[in-house]
Amino acid sequence: MALKATVNKAHIQVSDMDRHYYETLSMTVAQHPSETDKRMMVRLLAYVLNANEDLTFTKGLSEDSEPEIWQKDYSEQILLWIDLGEVDEKRIKKACSSAQQVKIYTYRSSTDIWWQKIENKLHGYDNLQVIAFDPDQCEQMASYVARSMDLTCTIDTGQIWLSNAENSMQVTTTFLKQ
């Protein structure tokens, strides 16, 4: 018998002063049986950092041909493709040719090694951004996971603050490619 996804509910008060986006997001986040709490929180934060009315989670780990998150226009053209982790070069190139904008969010301690191997192969892709989250902070974010989450995310001049009722933390990002 196959394991089923864990269903988590998230209510996130977003105050993004950089984009002038202020919204309370209520969403259901399906966590694949093989997805860690850390990865799910990175996925949730990537969604929040790019939140808009047309952004949606995809089948993610269950479907190789789709990103984790995307934004499409009315004609089904992919405006934004968001992937997580240390994505292989072939997938990145496919994403860059399929979407107007591509963002890769990395969160592992091995990101530096991965980036050294792949960086020179991606110079010609002007629609690509690669953003690294601090791996230790991602571990801390994993402690925020619950079946029902009430979170607050504040973004101001590139600084990200994430909190729940008990804890608050700053999430550091490093742009590997802008």
C-alpha positions as CSV (number, residue, x, y, z in Angstrom):
1,M,0.0,0.0,0.0
2,A,1.4,3.4,-1.0
3,L,1.8,6.1,1.6
4,K,-0.4,9.1,1.3
5,A,0.6,12.7,1.5
6,T,0.3,14.5,4.8
7,V,-2.0,17.4,4.6
8,N,-1.0,20.6,6.4
9,K,-3.0,23.8,6.6
10,A,-1.1,27.1,6.7
11,H,-2.4,30.6,7.4
12,I,0.4,33.1,6.7
13,Q,0.2,36.8,7.2
14,V,2.5,38.3,4.6
15,S,3.9,41.8,4.8
16,D,6.3,42.2,1.9
17,M,7.4,45.8,1.9
18,D,9.8,45.3,-1.0
19,R,6.9,44.3,-3.4
20,H,4.1,46.2,-1.6
21,Y,2.3,42.9,-1.1
22,Y,0.2,42.5,2.0
23,E,-2.1,39.5,2.2
24,T,-3.2,36.7,4.5
25,L,-2.7,33.4,2.6
26,S,-4.7,30.4,3.6
27,M,-3.5,27.2,1.9
28,T,-3.4,23.5,2.0
29,V,0.1,22.1,1.6
30,A,0.4,18.4,0.7
31,Q,3.6,16.9,2.0
32,H,4.8,14.0,-0.1
33,P,5.8,11.0,2.1
34,S,9.4,11.4,0.9
35,E,9.5,15.2,1.6
36,T,11.2,16.3,4.8
37,D,9.7,19.0,7.0
38,K,12.7,21.2,6.1
39,R,12.0,20.9,2.4
40,M,8.3,21.6,2.8
41,M,9.0,24.8,4.8
42,V,11.5,25.9,2.1
43,R,8.7,25.2,-0.5
44,L,6.3,27.2,1.6
45,L,8.7,30.1,2.0
46,A,9.5,30.1,-1.7
47,Y,5.8,30.4,-2.3
48,V,5.4,33.3,0.1
49,L,8.4,35.2,-1.4
50,N,6.7,35.1,-4.8
51,A,3.1,35.2,-3.7
52,N,0.5,36.5,-6.1
53,E,-3.0,35.5,-7.1
54,D,-1.8,33.3,-10.0
55,L,0.9,31.4,-8.2
56,T,0.1,27.7,-7.5
57,F,1.8,24.6,-6.1
58,T,2.1,21.8,-8.7
59,K,2.3,18.1,-8.3
60,G,5.9,18.7,-7.4
61,L,7.8,15.5,-6.4
62,S,5.1,13.4,-8.1
63,E,5.6,14.9,-11.5
64,D,9.1,15.3,-13.1
65,S,7.9,17.6,-15.9
66,E,6.6,20.3,-13.5
67,P,8.3,22.6,-11.1
68,E,7.4,22.8,-7.4
69,I,5.5,26.1,-7.9
70,W,4.5,28.0,-11.0
71,Q,2.7,31.0,-12.3
72,K,0.8,30.8,-15.6
73,D,-1.0,33.4,-17.5
74,Y,-4.5,33.1,-19.0
75,S,-3.0,31.3,-22.1
76,E,-1.2,28.8,-20.0
77,Q,2.2,30.3,-20.7
78,I,4.6,29.8,-17.8
79,L,5.5,33.2,-16.3
80,L,7.4,31.9,-13.3
81,W,9.0,28.4,-12.7
82,I,10.2,27.7,-9.1
83,D,12.3,24.7,-8.2
84,L,14.0,23.6,-5.0
85,G,17.3,22.0,-4.2
86,E,20.3,21.3,-6.3
87,V,18.7,21.0,-9.7
88,D,20.6,19.4,-12.5
89,E,21.7,21.5,-15.5
90,K,19.4,19.8,-18.0
91,R,16.3,20.6,-15.9
92,I,17.4,24.2,-15.4
93,K,17.9,24.7,-19.1
94,K,14.5,23.2,-19.8
95,A,12.9,25.5,-17.3
96,C,14.7,28.6,-18.7
97,S,13.4,27.7,-22.2
98,S,9.8,27.1,-20.9
99,A,9.3,30.0,-18.6
100,Q,9.8,33.8,-18.7
101,Q,11.4,33.7,-15.3
102,V,13.0,30.8,-13.3
103,K,14.0,30.8,-9.6
104,I,15.9,28.0,-7.9
105,Y,15.9,28.0,-4.1
106,T,18.7,25.9,-2.6
107,Y,18.8,24.9,1.1
108,R,21.4,22.2,1.6
109,S,24.9,22.3,3.1
110,S,26.3,21.0,-0.1
111,T,25.0,24.0,-2.2
112,D,28.5,25.4,-2.6
113,I,29.8,22.3,-4.2
114,W,26.8,22.0,-6.5
115,W,27.1,25.6,-7.5
116,Q,30.8,25.4,-8.3
117,K,30.1,22.5,-10.7
118,I,27.2,24.2,-12.5
119,E,27.7,27.9,-12.3
120,N,29.8,28.3,-15.5
121,K,27.2,26.5,-17.6
122,L,24.4,28.9,-16.7
123,H,25.9,32.3,-17.6
124,G,23.7,32.8,-20.7
125,Y,20.4,32.4,-18.9
126,D,19.3,35.9,-18.1
127,N,15.9,34.7,-16.9
128,L,17.4,32.6,-14.1
129,Q,17.9,33.4,-10.4
130,V,19.5,31.1,-7.9
131,I,18.9,31.9,-4.3
132,A,20.5,30.0,-1.4
133,F,18.9,29.8,2.0
134,D,21.1,29.1,5.1
135,P,20.8,25.3,5.7
136,D,20.9,25.8,9.5
137,Q,18.1,28.3,9.4
138,C,16.1,25.9,7.2
139,E,16.5,23.2,9.9
140,Q,15.1,25.7,12.4
141,M,12.2,26.5,10.1
142,A,11.4,22.8,10.1
143,S,10.5,23.1,13.7
144,Y,7.6,25.3,12.7
145,V,5.8,22.5,10.9
146,A,2.4,21.4,12.3
147,R,-0.8,20.1,10.8
148,S,-2.2,23.6,11.3
149,M,0.3,26.5,11.1
150,D,-0.3,30.2,11.8
151,L,2.7,32.0,10.5
152,T,3.8,35.6,9.9
153,C,6.3,36.5,7.2
154,T,7.7,40.0,7.0
155,I,10.0,41.1,4.2
156,D,11.7,44.4,4.2
157,T,14.8,45.6,2.2
158,G,15.7,41.9,1.4
159,Q,15.4,40.8,5.0
160,I,13.0,38.0,5.8
161,W,11.5,37.4,9.2
162,L,9.4,34.3,9.8
163,S,7.5,33.7,13.1
164,N,4.8,31.6,14.7
165,A,3.2,32.0,18.2
166,E,6.4,30.7,20.0
167,N,9.4,31.7,17.8
168,S,10.7,34.3,15.4
169,M,13.7,34.0,13.2
170,Q,15.5,35.8,10.4
171,V,16.0,33.8,7.2
172,T,19.1,34.7,5.3
173,T,19.4,34.5,1.6
174,T,22.4,34.6,-0.7
175,F,21.9,35.3,-4.4
176,L,24.2,33.0,-6.3
177,K,22.8,34.3,-9.6
178,Q,20.6,37.3,-10.2
